Amino acid sequence: MTDGRWSDLTTRVLSALVLVAIGAVEVWLGGLWFETFVAAACGLMTWELVRMIDSDRVGVAVQLGILTGVAVMLSYHVPPLYKLPFLIAPALVGAGQVSHSRGIYVLFAMWIACAGYGFIQIRETMGFGWMVWLILVVVATDVAGYFVGKTFGGPKFWPRVSPKKTWSGTAGGWVAAALVGAAVAAYAGFGYRFVLVSVLASMASQAGDIVESAVKRRFGVKDSSNLVPGHGGFLDRFDGMMGASLMVLIASLVYSPGEI
């Protein structure tokens, strides 16, 4: 009989492989291909967010999802002065459309849009290698956290918010991210601080996951949607990427890659 701890493994792996294949092609292509992919993902995440907060507003969820996708895609191409207004527009418009929990919607919608812009900025400005590094850190954090947590168990990280996460899985994610950082640093000739940067990106990824888990518990839903078998929805799958993307975007405003 299959161990219950691993009952969802096959579905998770197959779904992950499909997402990785699609994502890898989009990251490799870059340009409008990648921008369209990111914009579509952000639109779907906003759609999921509105459905969690206000399930009766189906039409509003679709409209705000489309608005978010368009805003994210255009934000990279408009002059710097207009980037922030474009990115916060879906949050401000949606604040007048959802019937409750407007504060949660505004903060989360801004996070989705800004993280989406961060993906595009990292890929198109910093380059292909940086995007690959970010994906590897987040995937390593997620995979190590899953397997280490399932294998060793132990005390829960934050049972009230995310009852399945353990300290062992959390620490396993940090170690995996550090190994990715060390490998990239050795290959690219970066200093030891790059290992720390990779761990910080891992922590930001885990923070994104925790925030999304808190929102789901707030509204009593298990998954943001059922679009991704074994993983739930796009928010469930990309919350960690959004956290890490925003952290790297903010860091890039302070430090240049050569300073690491």
C-alpha positions in Angstrom: 0.0 0.0 0.0 1.3 3.5 -0.9 2.4 5.6 2.1 -0.1 8.3 2.6 2.6 10.9 2.9 3.5 10.3 -0.8 0.0 9.8 -2.2 0.1 13.0 -4.2 3.7 12.6 -5.5 3.0 11.2 -9.0 0.4 13.9 -9.8 2.7 16.7 -8.4 5.7 15.5 -10.4 3.8 15.2 -13.7 2.2 18.6 -13.3 5.6 20.1 -12.3 7.3 18.6 -15.3 4.7 20.1 -17.7 5.1 23.5 -16.0 8.9 23.3 -16.0 8.9 22.4 -19.7 6.6 25.3 -20.7 8.5 27.7 -18.4 11.9 26.6 -19.7 10.9 27.3 -23.3 9.4 30.7 -22.3 12.5 31.8 -20.3 14.8 30.7 -23.1 12.8 32.6 -25.7 12.6 35.8 -23.6 11.1 38.9 -25.2 7.4 39.1 -25.9 7.1 35.3 -25.5 8.2 35.5 -21.9 6.4 38.7 -21.2 3.1 37.2 -22.5 3.6 34.1 -20.4 4.2 36.1 -17.2 1.3 38.4 -18.0 -1.0 35.5 -18.5 0.2 33.8 -15.2 -0.4 37.1 -13.3 -3.8 37.5 -14.8 -4.8 33.9 -13.7 -3.4 34.6 -10.2 -5.5 37.7 -9.9 -8.5 35.8 -11.1 -7.9 33.2 -8.4 -7.4 35.9 -5.8 -10.8 37.5 -6.5 -12.5 34.1 -6.6 -11.1 33.3 -3.1 -12.1 36.7 -1.7 -15.4 37.2 -3.4 -16.6 34.0 -5.1 -19.8 35.5 -6.4 -18.0 38.1 -8.5 -17.1 35.8 -11.4 -17.3 38.5 -14.1 -15.2 40.9 -11.9 -12.6 38.2 -11.4 -12.2 37.7 -15.2 -12.0 41.5 -15.8 -9.4 42.1 -13.1 -7.4 39.2 -14.3 -7.3 40.6 -17.8 -6.5 44.1 -16.5 -3.6 42.7 -14.4 -2.1 40.8 -17.4 -2.3 43.9 -19.6 -0.8 46.1 -16.8 2.1 43.8 -16.1 3.0 43.4 -19.8 2.8 47.2 -20.5 4.6 48.2 -17.3 8.0 47.0 -18.6 7.6 49.2 -21.8 6.3 52.5 -20.4 8.7 55.2 -19.1 9.9 54.8 -15.5 7.5 57.5 -14.2 4.5 55.5 -15.3 5.5 52.0 -14.2 4.2 52.1 -10.7 0.8 53.6 -11.7 0.4 50.8 -14.2 1.2 48.2 -11.6 -1.1 49.4 -8.9 -4.0 50.1 -11.3 -5.5 46.6 -11.0 -5.4 46.9 -7.2 -7.1 50.3 -7.1 -9.7 49.3 -9.6 -10.4 46.1 -7.9 -10.8 47.8 -4.5 -14.0 49.3 -5.7 -15.2 46.0 -7.2 -14.8 43.4 -4.4 -17.4 43.5 -1.7 -15.2 42.8 1.3 -11.6 42.3 2.4 -10.5 45.1 0.2 -7.3 45.6 2.1 -6.2 42.1 1.5 -7.1 42.3 -2.1 -5.2 45.5 -2.7 -2.0 44.3 -1.0 -2.1 40.9 -2.7 -3.0 42.3 -6.1 -0.1 44.8 -5.9 2.2 41.9 -4.9 1.1 39.9 -7.9 1.6 42.7 -10.4 5.0 43.9 -9.0 6.3 40.4 -8.8 5.3 39.8 -12.5 7.1 43.0 -13.4 10.1 41.7 -11.4 10.1 38.5 -13.5 10.2 40.4 -16.7 12.8 42.9 -15.4 15.1 40.1 -14.2 14.9 38.2 -17.5 15.1 41.1 -19.9 17.5 43.4 -18.0 19.6 41.2 -15.8 19.7 38.4 -18.3 18.9 34.7 -18.9 21.4 33.4 -16.3 19.9 35.3 -13.5 16.4 34.1 -14.3 17.6 30.5 -14.4 19.4 31.0 -11.0 16.2 32.4 -9.4 14.1 29.5 -10.7 16.7 26.9 -9.5 16.7 28.5 -6.0 12.9 28.4 -5.8 12.6 24.9 -7.2 15.4 23.6 -5.0 13.7 25.2 -1.9 10.4 23.7 -2.8 11.6 20.2 -3.6 14.0 20.0 -0.7 11.3 21.3 1.7 8.8 18.8 0.4 11.1 15.7 0.7 12.9 16.7 3.8 9.7 17.7 5.6 7.9 14.5 4.5 10.9 12.3 5.5 11.9 13.8 8.9 8.8 15.6 10.0 9.2 17.2 13.4 7.9 20.5 14.8 5.7 22.5 12.7 7.0 25.8 11.3 3.7 27.8 11.8 0.9 25.4 12.4 -1.8 28.0 12.6 -1.1 29.3 9.1 0.5 26.3 7.3 0.0 23.1 9.2 1.9 20.9 6.8 5.2 22.8 6.9 7.9 21.7 9.3 11.1 23.3 10.6 13.0 20.4 9.0 11.5 21.1 5.6 12.1 24.8 6.0 15.8 24.3 6.9 16.2 21.7 4.1 15.0 24.4 1.6 17.7 26.8 2.9 20.4 24.2 2.5 19.3 23.4 -1.0 19.3 27.1 -1.9 22.8 27.5 -0.4 24.0 24.6 -2.6 22.5 26.2 -5.7 24.1 29.5 -4.8 27.5 27.9 -4.2 27.4 26.1 -7.5 26.4 29.2 -9.4 29.0 31.3 -7.5 31.8 28.8 -8.4 30.7 28.8 -12.1 30.2 32.6 -12.5 33.1 33.7 -10.2 30.9 35.4 -7.6 32.0 35.9 -4.0 30.8 34.0 -1.0 28.0 36.5 -0.5 26.1 35.0 -3.4 25.4 32.0 -1.2 23.8 34.3 1.3 21.8 36.0 -1.4 20.6 32.6 -2.6 19.5 31.7 1.0 17.7 35.1 1.3 15.9 34.4 -2.0 14.9 31.0 -0.6 13.5 32.7 2.6 11.6 35.2 0.4 10.2 32.3 -1.5 9.1 30.6 1.7 7.6 33.9 2.9 5.6 34.1 -0.3 4.2 30.6 0.3 3.3 31.5 4.0 1.5 34.6 3.0 -0.6 32.8 0.4 -1.3 30.0 2.9 -2.5 32.7 5.4 -4.9 34.2 2.8 -6.3 30.8 2.0 -6.9 30.0 5.6 -8.5 33.4 6.1 -11.1 32.5 3.4 -11.4 28.8 4.2 -10.1 27.4 0.9 -7.6 24.6 0.5 -6.3 25.6 -3.0 -6.5 28.9 -4.9 -8.1 26.9 -7.8 -7.7 23.5 -9.5 -5.9 24.6 -12.6 -2.7 22.7 -11.8 -3.3 19.1 -10.7 -1.5 18.1 -7.5 -0.6 21.7 -6.8 -3.9 23.6 -6.8 -3.8 26.8 -8.7 -1.2 29.2 -10.1 -1.1 31.1 -6.8 -0.3 27.9 -5.1 2.5 27.1 -7.6 4.0 30.5 -8.1 3.7 32.1 -4.6 7.3 31.2 -3.8 8.5 32.6 -7.2 6.7 35.8 -6.5 8.3 36.3 -3.1 11.8 35.6 -4.5 11.2 37.8 -7.6 10.1 40.8 -5.4 13.2 40.3 -3.2 15.6 40.2 -6.1 13.9 43.2 -7.8 14.2 45.3 -4.6 17.8 44.1 -4.2 18.7 45.1 -7.8 17.6 48.6 -7.1 20.3 48.8 -4.3 23.1 46.6 -5.7 24.3 45.8 -9.1 25.1 42.1 -9.9 28.8 43.0 -10.0 28.7 44.1 -6.3 27.6 40.7 -5.1 
